[in-house]
Structures are given as structure tokens and as C-alpha cells.
Amino acid sequence: MAGWEEQMKILFCTLNTPRIDMEKLLGGQLGLEDFIFAHVKGTKKEVKVYKSEDSLGLTITDNGVGYAFIKRIKDGSTIDSVKTICVGDHIESINGENIVGWRHYEVAKKLKELKKEEHFTLQLIEPKKAFGKLRPRSKAGKTSADKIGTCRGTLRLRSKGPATVEELPSEAKAKAIEKVDDLLELYMGIRDIDLATTMFEAGKDKSNPDEFAVALDETLGDFAFPDEFVFDVWGAIGDVKQGR
């Protein structure tokens, strides 16, 4: 039997807004008093794009269960000139190759590898401007959830295993992770808080960039991060560790 997401044709969910806002995309963490809005599949469209520059001007994200989306389009970029491509569109295939089930960084890599000065085709699904809303946590009664809601915690969702309530990171750690996430977008065209957190954890106790590079290779070797990116991430982590 197909999963409930497929049955309901849900593309993604946003937190606390019914708008198609990729900055509010539901990921692995959920506040105990958040509202969830579900965005369903709308119109399918096929778009032909001419790759005039190495960079397309796209930032890709995903919902963790196989759907990759356009999170941001850079003003004046190649994709910005194609007005039928919109933020929130689900990328279903590239040049006829189905990419459902791919992570966002795999999609970004595929797009980067497309040859310059050639056309390519995207199959997209546009989300409808419709939503379903799950009711917020009840304020009536004193439940364990109420007690958790008074703490500095967040509900972490996983594709495998149970959801858990975890303490939020310190302000310094959160700042470092945000910087690493910004660098992921700058170098790779993706944003991924979980990946940024993993990179921070790999570097927080290292004393130099060489040790950090070795730790990244051991933990995330499949990504083959460029040296310049690794050095900048080390610098971002170091800045926060030194209070800058």
C-alpha cells in the first residue's frame, strides 16, 4: 500500500505559514507549538532551459522522503530568466531521468554537471496553493508535552525510529551551524542543517584544518568537498569557537 503522503499527494509541509515559503519548510525538527500546513501536488510542467552559465542560480532543498524542491532562485540568473520555474517547484526529472528519491545535494550535483551552452529539460510539479492544518497542542490539562513545552527543547523527526525531544543547541553552536549552512549554499547550492551540524561536530574539537579535513573524509567522504570549501568551513567554526 502506498504511503499516506503519496495517497494525499502531499509535496511538502511548511511551519506556521500556509504560503509556499521554502524558508519555512518542515525538516527534521518541529517545535511543540508549531502549526503544520501541507502543500499538495498541482500542475505538471516541462521546461527547456539553455545553460548559458556554469551556475544556474538555484538553491535546492528536499523534504527528506524523496522530493527535491527549488528553495531559492538568484535574481538575474539563468533560471530567473525562465519565468515558468518557481520557488517551491518539485524537480521530478532531469533530461528524462527520474530523480524522485534523490537527496538535494545529489540533484544539485547533477545540475552542476550538465554541459554549458546546451539545453536541458526539467520535469516539474508545481504545488497548489492549498493546505491542510494540523491542530496545535492543546492548552487544556497538564500533559507531559506541556511540561516539555516549557523547556528549551525541540521535537526531532526521523524517517526511521521514533521522534525524540532534544535540547536546542547553544547560541554559539547555532551560530556556527548557520555559518556552515550558508557556506553549503554558496559552494554547493544546497541548505541542510543536519549536514551542517554533522560538519560542526566533526570540527569542534579539532586543533587545525588538516585534522578537520581528515575527520570530514572519515565522516562525509562521499561528498568530496573541495579544499577551499573545507578551509572556509574550518574558519567559520574557528571564528565562533573564539567568540568572533
Backbone as JSON, one array per atom type, in Angstrom:
{
  "sequence": "MAGWEEQMKILFCTLNTPRIDMEKLLGGQLGLEDFIFAHVKGTKKEVKVYKSEDSLGLTITDNGVGYAFIKRIKDGSTIDSVKTICVGDHIESINGENIVGWRHYEVAKKLKELKKEEHFTLQLIEPKKAFGKLRPRSKAGKTSADKIGTCRGTLRLRSKGPATVEELPSEAKAKAIEKVDDLLELYMGIRDIDLATTMFEAGKDKSNPDEFAVALDETLGDFAFPDEFVFDVWGAIGDVKQGR",
  "N": [[0.84, -1.19, 0.0], [0.49, 2.22, -0.8], [2.23, 4.94, 0.77], [0.95, 7.37, 3.15], [1.58, 9.95, 2.35], [1.87, 9.78, -0.42], [-0.71, 8.98, -1.11], [-2.21, 11.2, -0.35], [-1.05, 13.01, -1.97], [0.84, 14.86, -1.16], [3.31, 17.32, -1.35], [5.12, 18.86, 0.24], [5.54, 20.21, 3.58], [4.91, 23.22, 5.38], [5.98, 25.27, 8.12], [3.97, 27.04, 10.33], [2.98, 28.83, 8.45], [0.79, 29.24, 5.68], [1.78, 29.87, 3.21], [3.75, 29.3, 0.21], [6.63, 28.92, 1.16], [9.88, 28.41, 1.21], [11.73, 28.87, 3.16], [10.47, 28.17, 5.42], [10.19, 25.48, 5.42], [9.21, 22.27, 6.53], [11.38, 20.29, 8.3], [13.66, 18.21, 9.92], [13.12, 18.92, 12.49], [10.75, 19.99, 14.89], [8.91, 22.39, 16.52], [7.16, 22.29, 19.63], [4.8, 23.71, 19.65], [4.2, 24.37, 17.09], [2.43, 25.1, 14.01], [1.35, 23.07, 11.29], [1.33, 23.15, 7.8], [0.13, 21.62, 4.92], [1.19, 21.18, 1.6], [-0.06, 20.42, -1.53], [0.23, 18.37, -4.55], [0.26, 20.06, -7.65], [0.06, 21.48, -10.83], [1.68, 19.75, -13.48], [4.67, 20.38, -15.28], [6.77, 20.84, -18.13], [9.94, 22.03, -18.78], [12.22, 23.64, -20.88], [15.59, 24.5, -20.75], [18.27, 26.69, -21.41], [21.6, 26.33, -20.73], [23.48, 28.79, -20.04], [25.44, 29.7, -18.36], [27.89, 28.53, -15.95], [26.83, 28.36, -13.38], [23.52, 27.89, -12.37], [21.96, 29.36, -10.7], [20.33, 28.34, -8.72], [19.03, 27.2, -5.59], [18.77, 24.2, -3.93], [16.58, 22.13, -2.04], [15.26, 19.5, 0.1], [12.59, 17.26, 1.19], [13.3, 15.17, 2.76], [12.15, 12.71, 2.25], [12.38, 11.95, -0.36], [11.61, 13.95, -2.21], [12.79, 16.59, -4.07], [13.21, 20.12, -4.05], [12.91, 23.45, -5.44], [14.41, 25.88, -3.7], [15.39, 28.49, -3.66], [15.81, 31.16, -6.01], [18.23, 32.84, -7.72], [18.39, 36.3, -8.34], [18.51, 37.54, -11.64], [19.78, 35.33, -12.67], [20.36, 32.34, -14.72], [18.14, 30.58, -14.37], [16.32, 32.37, -13.33], [15.53, 33.78, -15.54], [13.74, 32.14, -16.75], [10.56, 32.18, -16.54], [8.55, 30.39, -15.95], [9.5, 28.63, -14.1], [9.44, 28.15, -10.66], [9.89, 29.1, -7.2], [9.51, 26.53, -4.86], [8.71, 24.58, -6.63], [8.67, 21.12, -7.36], [11.3, 19.09, -8.41], [11.08, 16.67, -10.68], [12.24, 15.17, -12.76], [15.31, 15.16, -14.68], [16.35, 15.86, -17.82], [14.82, 13.68, -18.65], [15.52, 11.7, -16.83], [14.41, 10.15, -14.01], [14.35, 11.54, -10.82], [13.22, 11.22, -8.39], [13.45, 10.41, -5.02], [16.06, 11.06, -4.74], [18.54, 12.82, -2.79], [18.86, 16.33, -1.96], [21.45, 17.34, -2.41], [22.45, 15.55, -4.26], [20.86, 16.11, -6.46], [21.62, 18.77, -6.92], [24.3, 18.37, -7.63], [23.98, 16.89, -10.0], [22.78, 18.83, -11.66], [24.84, 20.71, -11.76], [26.71, 19.31, -13.22], [25.74, 19.28, -15.78], [26.27, 20.08, -19.22], [27.7, 23.16, -20.27], [26.31, 25.75, -22.37], [24.4, 24.22, -23.62], [21.1, 22.84, -24.1], [18.79, 21.7, -21.59], [16.28, 19.61, -20.05], [13.69, 20.01, -17.7], [11.41, 18.28, -15.68], [8.78, 19.33, -13.83], [6.79, 19.74, -10.84], [4.32, 21.77, -9.8], [3.36, 23.19, -6.68], [0.04, 23.26, -5.35], [-1.84, 26.06, -4.19], [-2.96, 25.33, -1.64], [-3.92, 23.9, 1.47], [-3.71, 21.75, 4.37], [-4.39, 21.87, 7.8], [-2.89, 20.93, 10.8], [-4.04, 20.61, 14.08], [-2.98, 22.72, 16.8], [-0.98, 21.96, 19.74], [-2.93, 21.09, 22.51], [-4.01, 23.34, 25.03], [-5.3, 22.66, 27.23], [-5.34, 20.99, 30.31], [-2.68, 19.26, 32.04], [-0.21, 17.9, 30.54], [2.49, 15.65, 29.64], [3.64, 16.72, 27.39], [3.05, 19.41, 27.68], [4.73, 20.03, 29.79], [7.2, 19.6, 28.62], [7.1, 21.59, 26.73], [7.7, 23.89, 28.12], [10.38, 23.92, 28.36], [13.71, 24.37, 27.0], [13.58, 23.02, 24.29], [13.23, 20.83, 21.41], [11.25, 19.04, 19.05], [12.42, 16.29, 17.38], [12.22, 14.86, 14.25], [12.39, 11.71, 12.6], [13.12, 9.66, 9.74], [13.42, 6.99, 10.18], [12.87, 5.17, 13.11], [11.85, 6.41, 16.39], [10.35, 9.66, 17.11], [12.05, 12.2, 18.94], [12.55, 14.3, 21.82], [14.76, 16.94, 22.01], [17.4, 18.9, 23.46], [17.84, 22.32, 22.56], [20.53, 23.67, 20.54], [23.37, 25.53, 21.88], [23.7, 29.13, 21.78], [26.1, 29.92, 20.53], [26.87, 27.56, 19.19], [24.67, 27.25, 17.49], [25.01, 29.5, 15.9], [27.42, 28.9, 14.6], [26.67, 26.63, 13.13], [24.78, 27.74, 11.45], [26.43, 29.41, 9.92], [27.99, 27.47, 8.59], [25.98, 26.24, 7.13], [25.3, 28.36, 5.44], [27.63, 28.42, 3.91], [27.47, 25.96, 2.63], [25.35, 26.48, 0.92], [26.49, 28.51, -0.65], [28.7, 27.25, -1.91], [27.71, 24.78, -2.85], [25.06, 24.99, -3.52], [23.01, 24.09, -1.88], [21.02, 23.73, 1.1], [21.25, 22.46, 4.32], [20.6, 21.68, 7.4], [21.07, 19.46, 9.06], [23.3, 18.27, 7.82], [25.11, 20.41, 8.03], [25.29, 20.53, 10.81], [26.49, 18.06, 11.36], [28.99, 18.51, 10.21], [29.93, 20.59, 11.81], [30.13, 19.24, 14.27], [32.15, 17.48, 13.62], [34.3, 19.17, 13.51], [34.56, 20.66, 15.86], [36.26, 19.94, 17.97], [38.75, 19.86, 16.88], [42.16, 20.81, 16.23], [43.4, 22.0, 14.08], [43.17, 22.8, 10.51], [43.93, 20.59, 8.95], [43.49, 18.31, 10.53], [40.74, 18.58, 10.72], [39.97, 18.24, 8.03], [40.65, 15.54, 7.65], [38.87, 14.35, 9.46], [36.44, 15.04, 8.24], [36.66, 13.58, 5.84], [36.56, 11.0, 6.88], [33.99, 10.96, 7.93], [32.23, 12.1, 6.03], [33.07, 11.39, 3.47], [32.05, 10.71, 0.95], [31.08, 13.01, -0.18], [33.13, 14.5, -1.27], [34.23, 17.15, -0.81], [35.41, 20.32, -1.97], [38.75, 21.67, -1.42], [38.91, 24.42, -0.81], [36.36, 24.99, 0.16], [36.3, 23.36, 2.48], [38.3, 24.61, 3.98], [37.14, 27.16, 4.39], [34.9, 26.43, 5.89], [36.16, 25.43, 8.18], [37.27, 27.83, 9.06], [34.93, 29.27, 9.69], [33.9, 27.74, 11.82], [36.03, 28.0, 13.61], [36.0, 30.79, 14.07], [33.65, 31.13, 15.58], [34.22, 29.53, 17.79], [36.18, 31.07, 18.94], [34.77, 33.21, 19.74], [34.1, 35.16, 17.89]],
  "CA": [[0.0, 0.0, 0.0], [1.27, 3.45, -0.86], [2.26, 5.72, 1.99], [-0.1, 8.4, 3.23], [1.99, 11.15, 1.61], [1.55, 9.56, -1.82], [-2.17, 8.95, -1.24], [-2.71, 12.56, -0.22], [-0.34, 13.8, -2.97], [1.49, 15.98, -0.49], [4.67, 17.59, -1.77], [5.9, 19.27, 1.39], [4.81, 20.94, 4.62], [5.56, 24.41, 5.92], [5.68, 25.53, 9.53], [3.41, 28.31, 10.79], [2.52, 29.69, 7.35], [0.21, 28.5, 4.54], [2.42, 30.32, 1.98], [4.82, 28.47, -0.33], [7.81, 29.6, 1.68], [10.89, 27.38, 1.42], [12.45, 29.15, 4.39], [9.67, 27.6, 6.5], [9.96, 24.07, 5.08], [9.3, 21.32, 7.63], [12.52, 19.39, 8.16], [13.79, 17.17, 10.93], [12.81, 19.4, 13.82], [9.41, 20.57, 14.99], [8.59, 22.94, 17.83], [5.98, 21.63, 20.21], [3.61, 24.52, 19.45], [4.15, 24.77, 15.68], [1.35, 24.7, 13.11], [1.86, 22.44, 10.07], [0.49, 23.33, 6.62], [0.53, 20.67, 3.88], [1.03, 21.68, 0.23], [-0.3, 19.25, -2.36], [0.68, 18.43, -5.93], [-0.55, 20.84, -8.59], [0.26, 21.3, -12.26], [2.95, 19.26, -14.0], [5.15, 21.2, -16.38], [8.07, 20.5, -18.7], [10.59, 23.29, -19.12], [13.51, 23.52, -21.55], [16.46, 25.57, -20.27], [19.59, 26.79, -22.02], [22.59, 26.58, -19.68], [24.42, 29.78, -20.57], [26.48, 29.92, -17.36], [28.18, 27.35, -15.13], [25.88, 28.37, -12.27], [22.13, 28.12, -12.79], [21.3, 30.29, -9.77], [19.32, 27.6, -7.96], [19.31, 26.53, -4.33], [17.91, 23.03, -3.85], [16.36, 21.51, -0.73], [14.36, 18.34, -0.03], [11.76, 17.02, 2.37], [13.81, 14.02, 3.49], [11.5, 11.47, 1.84], [12.47, 11.7, -1.79], [11.21, 15.04, -3.08], [13.69, 17.74, -4.09], [12.48, 21.33, -4.4], [13.62, 24.7, -5.66], [14.27, 26.68, -2.49], [15.68, 29.89, -3.93], [16.27, 31.48, -7.36], [19.02, 34.06, -7.67], [17.99, 37.35, -9.28], [19.38, 37.73, -12.8], [20.44, 34.07, -13.03], [19.8, 31.59, -15.84], [16.8, 30.09, -14.03], [15.45, 33.53, -13.11], [15.02, 34.22, -16.84], [12.69, 31.2, -17.17], [9.54, 32.6, -15.58], [7.65, 29.28, -15.58], [10.12, 27.9, -12.99], [9.1, 28.91, -9.47], [10.25, 28.6, -5.88], [8.53, 25.55, -4.38], [8.52, 23.52, -7.62], [9.34, 19.84, -7.16], [12.01, 18.61, -9.6], [10.75, 15.26, -10.82], [13.23, 14.53, -13.62], [16.26, 16.0, -15.41], [16.62, 15.22, -19.12], [14.11, 12.4, -18.71], [15.94, 10.8, -15.76], [13.61, 10.34, -12.8], [15.23, 11.78, -9.66], [12.47, 11.05, -7.14], [14.22, 9.57, -4.11], [17.4, 11.63, -4.58], [18.72, 13.91, -1.85], [19.04, 17.61, -2.63], [22.83, 17.54, -2.86], [22.61, 14.74, -5.47], [20.22, 16.87, -7.54], [22.48, 19.92, -7.2], [25.48, 17.85, -8.34], [23.54, 16.54, -11.35], [22.58, 20.08, -12.41], [26.15, 21.33, -11.98], [27.45, 18.51, -14.2], [25.19, 19.48, -17.13], [27.21, 20.82, -20.06], [27.43, 24.56, -20.57], [25.92, 26.1, -23.73], [23.49, 23.22, -24.16], [19.78, 22.82, -23.49], [18.38, 20.54, -20.81], [14.84, 19.62, -19.78], [13.24, 19.72, -16.35], [10.01, 17.96, -15.4], [8.5, 19.95, -12.53], [5.42, 19.72, -10.33], [4.05, 22.99, -9.04], [2.42, 22.97, -5.57], [-1.18, 24.04, -5.3], [-1.94, 26.96, -3.04], [-3.99, 24.74, -0.77], [-3.24, 23.31, 2.6], [-4.45, 21.21, 5.49], [-3.74, 22.34, 9.03], [-3.0, 20.1, 11.98], [-4.34, 21.48, 15.22], [-1.85, 22.88, 17.71], [-1.05, 21.27, 21.02], [-3.99, 21.59, 23.37], [-3.56, 24.01, 26.25], [-6.1, 22.16, 28.34], [-4.76, 19.87, 31.03], [-1.23, 19.26, 32.27], [0.35, 16.68, 29.97], [3.95, 15.66, 29.56], [4.01, 17.64, 26.31], [3.01, 20.75, 28.24], [5.93, 20.22, 30.59], [8.31, 19.71, 27.68], [6.99, 22.87, 26.03], [8.25, 24.98, 28.92], [11.83, 23.78, 28.36], [14.39, 24.77, 25.78], [13.67, 21.77, 23.56], [12.6, 20.74, 20.1], [10.88, 17.69, 18.65], [13.21, 15.89, 16.21], [11.55, 13.81, 13.49], [13.3, 10.85, 11.85], [12.46, 8.76, 8.8], [13.46, 5.68, 10.82], [12.98, 5.33, 14.55], [10.86, 7.31, 16.99], [10.66, 11.08, 17.32], [12.58, 12.45, 20.28], [12.68, 15.69, 22.23], [16.17, 17.22, 22.27], [17.75, 20.27, 23.85], [18.31, 23.18, 21.48], [21.96, 23.98, 20.67], [23.71, 26.81, 22.46], [23.69, 30.22, 20.81], [27.35, 29.87, 19.76], [26.81, 26.41, 18.29], [23.67, 27.55, 16.46], [25.62, 30.49, 15.01], [28.4, 28.19, 13.78], [25.95, 25.76, 12.2], [24.18, 28.62, 10.45], [27.5, 29.83, 9.01], [28.33, 26.32, 7.75], [24.85, 26.07, 6.2], [25.46, 29.4, 4.42], [28.72, 28.02, 3.02], [26.93, 24.88, 1.8], [24.57, 27.1, -0.15], [27.4, 29.26, -1.51], [29.57, 26.37, -2.7], [27.06, 23.6, -3.42], [23.68, 25.25, -3.91], [22.07, 23.36, -1.03], [20.99, 24.07, 2.52], [20.96, 21.22, 5.04], [21.0, 21.9, 8.78], [21.63, 18.22, 9.59], [24.65, 18.14, 7.27], [25.92, 21.47, 8.65], [25.52, 20.13, 12.2], [27.48, 16.98, 11.32], [30.29, 19.12, 9.91], [30.35, 21.3, 13.02], [30.53, 18.25, 15.29], [33.43, 16.91, 13.19], [35.39, 20.13, 13.63], [34.55, 21.46, 17.08], [37.36, 19.6, 18.88], [39.98, 19.73, 16.11], [43.06, 21.92, 16.5], [43.88, 22.62, 12.85], [42.36, 22.42, 9.35], [44.28, 19.26, 8.44], [42.73, 17.35, 11.34], [39.34, 18.72, 10.34], [39.81, 17.62, 6.71], [40.69, 14.09, 7.85], [37.61, 13.98, 10.1], [35.38, 15.13, 7.22], [36.81, 12.44, 4.93], [36.09, 9.8, 7.57], [32.54, 11.05, 8.19], [31.45, 12.52, 4.86], [33.97, 11.25, 2.33], [31.32, 10.58, -0.31], [30.76, 14.32, -0.73], [34.31, 15.02, -1.99], [34.19, 18.61, -0.69], [36.63, 20.99, -2.43], [39.63, 22.14, -0.34], [38.57, 25.79, -0.44], [35.16, 24.92, 0.98], [36.68, 22.81, 3.78], [39.05, 25.65, 4.69], [36.2, 28.19, 4.82], [34.08, 25.87, 6.98], [37.03, 25.43, 9.35], [37.35, 29.21, 9.52], [33.65, 29.64, 10.32], [33.84, 27.07, 13.12], [37.04, 28.62, 14.45], [35.54, 32.12, 14.46], [32.65, 31.01, 16.64], [34.91, 28.99, 18.98], [36.95, 32.16, 19.53], [33.85, 34.26, 20.14], [34.02, 36.22, 16.87]],
  "C": [[0.88, 1.24, 0.0], [1.19, 4.19, 0.45], [1.22, 6.82, 1.97], [0.27, 9.64, 2.46], [1.65, 11.01, 0.13], [0.05, 9.59, -2.03], [-2.74, 10.37, -1.21], [-2.06, 13.51, -1.24], [0.29, 15.05, -2.36], [2.92, 16.11, -1.0], [5.57, 17.93, -0.59], [5.0, 19.98, 2.39], [5.62, 22.16, 5.04], [5.1, 24.63, 7.35], [5.14, 26.94, 9.7], [3.06, 29.29, 9.68], [1.92, 28.82, 6.24], [0.86, 28.87, 3.21], [3.46, 29.29, 1.52], [6.13, 29.17, -0.01], [8.85, 28.55, 2.05], [11.76, 27.65, 2.64], [11.74, 28.53, 5.59], [9.38, 26.12, 6.27], [10.14, 23.19, 6.31], [10.44, 20.36, 7.37], [12.52, 18.36, 9.27], [13.4, 17.62, 12.32], [11.49, 20.15, 13.82], [9.2, 21.08, 16.41], [7.27, 22.4, 18.34], [4.7, 22.45, 20.05], [3.48, 25.01, 18.01], [2.84, 24.33, 15.03], [2.0, 24.1, 11.86], [0.84, 22.65, 8.95], [1.01, 22.43, 5.5], [0.21, 21.24, 2.5], [0.98, 20.49, -0.72], [0.13, 19.48, -3.8], [-0.29, 19.22, -6.8], [-0.21, 20.47, -10.02], [1.64, 20.73, -12.56], [3.38, 20.16, -15.15], [6.53, 20.73, -16.83], [8.7, 21.78, -19.22], [11.95, 23.0, -19.76], [14.36, 24.73, -21.19], [17.78, 25.53, -21.04], [20.59, 27.18, -20.94], [23.68, 27.5, -20.24], [25.59, 30.04, -19.64], [26.72, 28.63, -16.59], [27.19, 27.22, -13.98], [24.48, 28.7, -12.78], [21.42, 29.13, -11.9], [20.21, 29.65, -8.95], [19.88, 27.18, -6.6], [18.28, 25.42, -4.18], [17.77, 22.57, -2.4], [15.52, 20.26, -0.95], [13.6, 18.13, 1.27], [12.17, 15.78, 3.14], [13.18, 12.7, 3.11], [11.41, 11.37, 0.32], [12.05, 12.79, -2.73], [12.19, 16.2, -2.95], [12.94, 18.95, -4.64], [13.43, 22.48, -4.71], [13.36, 25.59, -4.45], [14.44, 28.17, -2.77], [16.16, 30.03, -5.36], [16.98, 32.82, -7.29], [18.58, 35.05, -8.73], [19.0, 37.47, -10.41], [20.07, 36.47, -13.28], [19.76, 33.43, -14.24], [18.37, 31.15, -15.55], [15.83, 31.24, -13.83], [14.84, 34.02, -14.42], [13.9, 33.32, -17.37], [11.53, 31.36, -16.19], [8.55, 31.5, -15.2], [8.23, 28.42, -14.45], [9.97, 28.75, -11.73], [9.69, 28.28, -8.2], [9.13, 27.67, -5.39], [8.28, 24.43, -5.37], [9.31, 22.28, -7.23], [10.0, 19.41, -8.46], [11.83, 17.1, -9.69], [11.76, 14.52, -11.7], [14.1, 15.58, -14.3], [16.64, 15.25, -16.68], [16.03, 13.82, -19.19], [14.5, 11.4, -17.64], [15.17, 11.12, -14.48], [14.54, 10.47, -11.6], [14.44, 11.71, -8.35], [13.22, 10.05, -6.26], [15.63, 10.08, -3.91], [17.4, 12.67, -3.47], [19.06, 15.19, -2.61], [20.45, 17.83, -3.14], [23.13, 16.7, -4.1], [22.0, 15.45, -6.68], [21.09, 18.06, -7.93], [23.72, 19.5, -7.98], [25.13, 17.52, -9.79], [23.38, 17.79, -12.21], [23.91, 20.76, -12.71], [26.93, 20.61, -13.08], [26.91, 18.65, -15.62], [26.13, 20.38, -17.93], [26.73, 22.24, -20.32], [27.13, 24.74, -22.05], [25.15, 24.99, -24.43], [22.14, 23.34, -23.45], [19.61, 21.58, -22.62], [16.9, 20.72, -20.44], [14.55, 19.24, -18.34], [11.76, 19.36, -16.36], [9.74, 18.43, -13.98], [7.05, 19.71, -12.14], [5.25, 20.94, -9.43], [3.1, 22.71, -7.89], [1.18, 23.83, -5.71], [-1.14, 24.97, -4.09], [-3.11, 26.52, -2.18], [-3.26, 24.03, 0.34], [-4.24, 22.69, 3.56], [-3.71, 21.6, 6.74], [-3.96, 21.35, 10.15], [-3.17, 21.0, 13.2], [-3.13, 21.57, 16.14], [-2.05, 22.08, 18.97], [-2.11, 21.91, 21.9], [-3.41, 22.23, 24.62], [-4.31, 23.49, 27.48], [-5.39, 20.98, 29.0], [-3.26, 19.98, 31.14], [-0.68, 17.93, 31.78], [1.86, 16.78, 29.97], [4.42, 16.6, 28.46], [4.01, 19.07, 26.81], [4.28, 21.03, 29.03], [7.15, 20.4, 29.69], [8.3, 21.08, 27.02], [7.54, 24.03, 26.82], [9.77, 24.97, 28.92], [12.4, 24.28, 27.03], [14.63, 23.5, 24.96], [12.98, 21.85, 22.22], [12.31, 19.28, 19.79], [11.62, 17.35, 17.36], [12.54, 14.7, 15.54], [12.58, 13.02, 12.7], [12.5, 9.96, 10.9], [12.43, 7.34, 9.35], [13.65, 5.89, 12.32], [12.01, 6.36, 15.08], [11.31, 8.76, 17.02], [11.14, 11.26, 18.75], [12.6, 13.94, 20.55], [14.13, 15.94, 22.62], [16.34, 18.67, 22.7], [18.2, 21.06, 22.64], [19.8, 23.47, 21.66], [22.18, 25.33, 21.32], [23.72, 27.87, 21.37], [24.94, 30.2, 19.93], [27.34, 28.73, 18.75], [25.83, 26.68, 17.15], [24.23, 28.53, 15.43], [26.62, 29.82, 14.07], [27.71, 27.34, 12.73], [25.31, 26.59, 11.1], [25.23, 29.09, 9.43], [27.89, 28.69, 8.06], [27.23, 26.09, 6.71], [24.92, 27.12, 5.09], [26.54, 29.03, 3.42], [28.3, 26.85, 2.12], [26.13, 25.45, 0.63], [25.49, 27.81, -1.15], [28.18, 28.35, -2.45], [28.8, 25.28, -3.45], [25.62, 23.81, -3.84], [22.66, 24.48, -3.11], [22.08, 23.99, 0.36], [20.55, 22.81, 3.26], [21.49, 21.37, 6.46], [21.62, 20.64, 9.38], [23.06, 18.02, 9.1], [25.59, 19.17, 7.9], [26.25, 21.11, 10.1], [26.57, 19.03, 12.28], [28.88, 17.53, 11.09], [30.82, 19.88, 11.12], [30.86, 20.32, 14.07], [31.89, 17.63, 14.93], [34.6, 17.85, 13.45], [35.53, 20.82, 14.97], [35.72, 21.17, 18.02], [38.68, 19.42, 18.15], [40.84, 20.99, 16.29], [43.59, 22.61, 15.26], [43.08, 22.12, 11.66], [42.69, 21.05, 8.78], [43.55, 18.17, 9.21], [41.26, 17.37, 10.96], [39.08, 18.05, 9.0], [39.78, 16.1, 6.81], [39.37, 13.61, 8.46], [36.45, 14.03, 9.11], [35.45, 13.96, 6.26], [36.29, 11.16, 5.57], [34.57, 9.78, 7.72], [31.71, 11.25, 6.93], [32.27, 12.43, 3.58], [33.28, 11.2, 0.99], [31.04, 11.93, -0.96], [31.9, 14.91, -1.55], [34.31, 16.56, -2.0], [35.49, 19.21, -1.23], [37.41, 21.58, -1.26], [39.25, 23.54, 0.13], [37.34, 25.83, 0.46], [35.49, 24.43, 2.38], [37.41, 23.87, 4.61], [38.11, 26.74, 5.21], [35.31, 27.7, 5.95], [34.9, 25.84, 8.27], [37.14, 26.84, 9.93], [36.09, 29.65, 10.23], [33.51, 29.01, 11.7], [34.82, 27.7, 14.1], [36.63, 30.0, 14.94], [34.58, 32.05, 15.65], [33.3, 30.48, 17.92], [35.69, 30.07, 19.7], [36.09, 33.36, 19.86], [33.72, 35.4, 19.14], [32.72, 36.1, 16.08]]
}
